[in-house]
Amino acid sequence: MKTLSLTLAAISASMISASALAANYQIDHAHSAVTFETGHLGVSRLPGRFNEFSGSYTWSNDNLSENAVSIEIQADSIDTNHTDRDEHLRSPDFFNVRQ
């Protein structure tokens, strides 16, 4: 199963409340989503999402350079609400999820 990984470092103080407790956190599926939007022929916008993902983030009030985010996305969980398009996106033309 192919995954996409995203790691961000040095989260800005404006992204998380200054009153947040310094700690390591897990991404909560009940309050999170991995979504995207793409153009179609320059006429319309198509929304999509990845249904399976996990991740964590570290927050430090005292040392912003310790702040970090790590997210792993299951590429085969892509969902654009169109079965044929989703299968094409899973193919070797795009994510090649079987490799």
Steps between C-alpha positions, in 0.01 A plus 500: 500500500647834396503789745565869468697658780505862604723643769497865601736658749490821701126553527428868540360624828192631320398147398439372853363689795764641733312332783549152349682260727850409387478131407491239223156457341341249261287622208134445595287357214183642655634854460731468197482447125742477210327676211597653169347683209607500137388677187315327218554641150527849646124502553425337834663388824500135611528417870659185635631345817715221638302286743792324673775699668685524828739741655629686797630839598725635769435836661739693722409841638859564606694399189320545166782318317386177673151523346435245225221322307518156338214362288474168311230473234386170344500587127252223415239662725450784250133591462371747241144363504557355150602132483662508154701812581614352832618182326691710246665699781605171666652379169865528388403827326481668842552334842574143382364362828560132408877546475 
